[in-house]
Amino acid sequence: REELLGKAGTAVMITFMKGAHAGANAVSGDFSLESKGFLVEDGKIVRAVEEITVAGNFFQMLKDITAVANDLKVNVEDGASCCGAPTVLVSGLAIAGA
């Protein structure tokens, strides 16, 4: 993850997104989701950001992955389902808000 932060320059590290059931189109791939995370400048975390909106297209986002870290983390949501992913560096997403 640290190596990816160094490559990112000025970026936003997204740590949480919500509303995929309402803010994503499964056919077109377009999404606009409430998110939170951290502002990154010169490879270092500067401050937390909350109540931001991240928008883009899922299929294009897959094409815009520039690096993947070796830090897979899986979260068990409710004892019956889980979700996980490594840290991924992506270019081209629109970010609005604080």
C-alpha atoms as an extended CHARMM CRD file, in Angstrom:
* protein
*
        98  EXT
         1         1  ARG       CA              0.0000000000        0.0000000000        0.0000000000  PROA      1               0.0000000000
         2         2  GLU       CA              2.7900000000        2.4480000000        0.8470000000  PROA      2               0.0000000000
         3         3  GLU       CA              4.3160000000        1.9800000000       -2.6090000000  PROA      3               0.0000000000
         4         4  LEU       CA              0.9550000000        2.7490000000       -4.2350000000  PROA      4               0.0000000000
         5         5  LEU       CA              0.5640000000        5.8930000000       -2.1240000000  PROA      5               0.0000000000
         6         6  GLY       CA              3.9790000000        7.0160000000       -3.3420000000  PROA      6               0.0000000000
         7         7  LYS       CA              2.9160000000        6.5100000000       -6.9600000000  PROA      7               0.0000000000
         8         8  ALA       CA             -0.3790000000        8.3380000000       -6.4310000000  PROA      8               0.0000000000
         9         9  GLY       CA              1.0270000000       11.8570000000       -5.9940000000  PROA      9               0.0000000000
        10        10  THR       CA             -2.0390000000       13.9140000000       -5.0640000000  PROA      10              0.0000000000
        11        11  ALA       CA             -5.0400000000       11.6180000000       -4.7140000000  PROA      11              0.0000000000
        12        12  VAL       CA             -7.8980000000       10.4730000000       -2.5320000000  PROA      12              0.0000000000
        13        13  MET       CA             -7.6190000000        7.0760000000       -0.8670000000  PROA      13              0.0000000000
        14        14  ILE       CA            -11.1810000000        5.7390000000       -0.6640000000  PROA      14              0.0000000000
        15        15  THR       CA            -11.7850000000        3.5580000000        2.3930000000  PROA      15              0.0000000000
        16        16  PHE       CA            -15.5920000000        3.3030000000        2.3540000000  PROA      16              0.0000000000
        17        17  MET       CA            -18.3690000000        3.5870000000       -0.2290000000  PROA      17              0.0000000000
        18        18  LYS       CA            -22.0800000000        3.1820000000        0.3260000000  PROA      18              0.0000000000
        19        19  GLY       CA            -25.2710000000        3.2000000000       -1.6740000000  PROA      19              0.0000000000
        20        20  ALA       CA            -24.3120000000        0.8370000000       -4.4980000000  PROA      20              0.0000000000
        21        21  HSD       CA            -27.8730000000       -0.5130000000       -4.4920000000  PROA      21              0.0000000000
        22        22  ALA       CA            -29.1700000000        2.9390000000       -5.4370000000  PROA      22              0.0000000000
        23        23  GLY       CA            -26.1810000000        4.7610000000       -6.9290000000  PROA      23              0.0000000000
        24        24  ALA       CA            -24.9420000000        2.2550000000       -9.4960000000  PROA      24              0.0000000000
        25        25  ASN       CA            -26.3440000000        1.0980000000      -12.8230000000  PROA      25              0.0000000000
        26        26  ALA       CA            -25.5540000000       -2.5940000000      -13.3030000000  PROA      26              0.0000000000
        27        27  VAL       CA            -26.1240000000       -2.3990000000      -17.0730000000  PROA      27              0.0000000000
        28        28  SER       CA            -24.1710000000        0.7320000000      -18.0340000000  PROA      28              0.0000000000
        29        29  GLY       CA            -21.6280000000        0.5130000000      -15.1930000000  PROA      29              0.0000000000
        30        30  ASP       CA            -22.1210000000        4.1580000000      -14.2420000000  PROA      30              0.0000000000
        31        31  PHE       CA            -21.9650000000        4.9300000000      -10.5290000000  PROA      31              0.0000000000
        32        32  SER       CA            -22.0650000000        7.8640000000       -8.1380000000  PROA      32              0.0000000000
        33        33  LEU       CA            -21.5160000000        6.8500000000       -4.5210000000  PROA      33              0.0000000000
        34        34  GLU       CA            -21.1510000000        8.5600000000       -1.1690000000  PROA      34              0.0000000000
        35        35  SER       CA            -17.6570000000        7.8120000000        0.1000000000  PROA      35              0.0000000000
        36        36  LYS       CA            -15.0280000000        8.6680000000        2.6710000000  PROA      36              0.0000000000
        37        37  GLY       CA            -11.2880000000        8.2280000000        2.9310000000  PROA      37              0.0000000000
        38        38  PHE       CA             -8.0930000000       10.2630000000        3.0870000000  PROA      38              0.0000000000
        39        39  LEU       CA             -6.4650000000       13.0170000000        1.0600000000  PROA      39              0.0000000000
        40        40  VAL       CA             -2.9890000000       11.9600000000       -0.1110000000  PROA      40              0.0000000000
        41        41  GLU       CA             -0.3210000000       14.4680000000       -1.1540000000  PROA      41              0.0000000000
        42        42  ASP       CA              3.2190000000       13.5490000000       -2.1870000000  PROA      42              0.0000000000
        43        43  GLY       CA              2.5350000000        9.9490000000       -1.1500000000  PROA      43              0.0000000000
        44        44  LYS       CA              1.5490000000       10.8530000000        2.4240000000  PROA      44              0.0000000000
        45        45  ILE       CA             -1.8650000000       10.8630000000        4.0910000000  PROA      45              0.0000000000
        46        46  VAL       CA             -2.7000000000       14.5050000000        4.8710000000  PROA      46              0.0000000000
        47        47  ARG       CA             -6.2120000000       14.4080000000        6.3440000000  PROA      47              0.0000000000
        48        48  ALA       CA             -9.4990000000       12.5540000000        6.4300000000  PROA      48              0.0000000000
        49        49  VAL       CA            -12.2150000000       13.3940000000        3.8950000000  PROA      49              0.0000000000
        50        50  GLU       CA            -15.8680000000       12.5690000000        4.5020000000  PROA      50              0.0000000000
        51        51  GLU       CA            -19.1210000000       13.0900000000        2.6510000000  PROA      51              0.0000000000
        52        52  ILE       CA            -17.4700000000       13.0510000000       -0.7510000000  PROA      52              0.0000000000
        53        53  THR       CA            -19.0080000000       11.6640000000       -3.9240000000  PROA      53              0.0000000000
        54        54  VAL       CA            -17.0380000000        9.3700000000       -6.2090000000  PROA      54              0.0000000000
        55        55  ALA       CA            -18.4050000000        8.9400000000       -9.7280000000  PROA      55              0.0000000000
        56        56  GLY       CA            -17.3170000000        7.0140000000      -12.7770000000  PROA      56              0.0000000000
        57        57  ASN       CA            -17.9550000000        3.9120000000      -14.8060000000  PROA      57              0.0000000000
        58        58  PHE       CA            -17.1590000000        0.4990000000      -13.3590000000  PROA      58              0.0000000000
        59        59  PHE       CA            -16.0120000000       -0.9890000000      -16.6690000000  PROA      59              0.0000000000
        60        60  GLN       CA            -13.7550000000        1.9860000000      -17.4370000000  PROA      60              0.0000000000
        61        61  MET       CA            -12.4300000000        1.8980000000      -13.8650000000  PROA      61              0.0000000000
        62        62  LEU       CA            -11.2190000000       -1.6670000000      -14.4290000000  PROA      62              0.0000000000
        63        63  LYS       CA             -9.3020000000       -0.4420000000      -17.4920000000  PROA      63              0.0000000000
        64        64  ASP       CA             -7.8430000000        2.4640000000      -15.4870000000  PROA      64              0.0000000000
        65        65  ILE       CA             -6.2280000000        0.3310000000      -12.7460000000  PROA      65              0.0000000000
        66        66  THR       CA             -2.5490000000        1.2860000000      -12.7220000000  PROA      66              0.0000000000
        67        67  ALA       CA             -1.2940000000       -0.7740000000       -9.7430000000  PROA      67              0.0000000000
        68        68  VAL       CA             -2.4970000000       -3.4020000000       -7.2460000000  PROA      68              0.0000000000
        69        69  ALA       CA             -1.0030000000       -3.9230000000       -3.7680000000  PROA      69              0.0000000000
        70        70  ASN       CA             -0.4220000000       -7.2810000000       -2.0900000000  PROA      70              0.0000000000
        71        71  ASP       CA             -2.6590000000       -6.5230000000        0.9210000000  PROA      71              0.0000000000
        72        72  LEU       CA             -5.9620000000       -8.3560000000        0.3770000000  PROA      72              0.0000000000
        73        73  LYS       CA             -8.3710000000       -7.7790000000        3.2560000000  PROA      73              0.0000000000
        74        74  VAL       CA            -11.7180000000       -9.5860000000        3.5990000000  PROA      74              0.0000000000
        75        75  ASN       CA            -14.5080000000       -8.2510000000        5.8280000000  PROA      75              0.0000000000
        76        76  VAL       CA            -17.3650000000      -10.4280000000        7.0490000000  PROA      76              0.0000000000
        77        77  GLU       CA            -20.4390000000       -8.2200000000        6.8370000000  PROA      77              0.0000000000
        78        78  ASP       CA            -23.1730000000      -10.0600000000        8.7010000000  PROA      78              0.0000000000
        79        79  GLY       CA            -21.8590000000      -13.5440000000        9.3230000000  PROA      79              0.0000000000
        80        80  ALA       CA            -23.3480000000      -14.7550000000        6.0420000000  PROA      80              0.0000000000
        81        81  SER       CA            -21.5500000000      -12.6700000000        3.4340000000  PROA      81              0.0000000000
        82        82  CYS       CA            -18.1390000000      -11.1540000000        2.9440000000  PROA      82              0.0000000000
        83        83  CYS       CA            -16.3930000000       -8.6630000000        0.7320000000  PROA      83              0.0000000000
        84        84  GLY       CA            -12.7240000000       -8.0250000000        0.1340000000  PROA      84              0.0000000000
        85        85  ALA       CA            -10.1440000000       -6.3740000000       -2.0760000000  PROA      85              0.0000000000
        86        86  PRO       CA             -6.5250000000       -5.2890000000       -2.0620000000  PROA      86              0.0000000000
        87        87  THR       CA             -5.5240000000       -1.6360000000       -2.3080000000  PROA      87              0.0000000000
        88        88  VAL       CA             -5.8840000000       -0.5860000000       -5.9570000000  PROA      88              0.0000000000
        89        89  LEU       CA             -4.5710000000        2.5650000000       -7.6640000000  PROA      89              0.0000000000
        90        90  VAL       CA             -7.0860000000        3.8620000000      -10.2250000000  PROA      90              0.0000000000
        91        91  SER       CA             -7.0040000000        6.9840000000      -12.3800000000  PROA      91              0.0000000000
        92        92  GLY       CA             -9.8820000000        8.8810000000      -13.9140000000  PROA      92              0.0000000000
        93        93  LEU       CA            -12.6220000000        8.8960000000      -11.2630000000  PROA      93              0.0000000000
        94        94  ALA       CA            -14.5030000000       12.1190000000      -10.5230000000  PROA      94              0.0000000000
        95        95  ILE       CA            -14.4590000000       13.2110000000       -6.8730000000  PROA      95              0.0000000000
        96        96  ALA       CA            -16.5690000000       16.0100000000       -5.4090000000  PROA      96              0.0000000000
        97        97  GLY       CA            -17.0260000000       17.3480000000       -1.8830000000  PROA      97              0.0000000000
        98        98  ALA       CA            -14.9400000000       18.0780000000        1.1830000000  PROA      98              0.0000000000
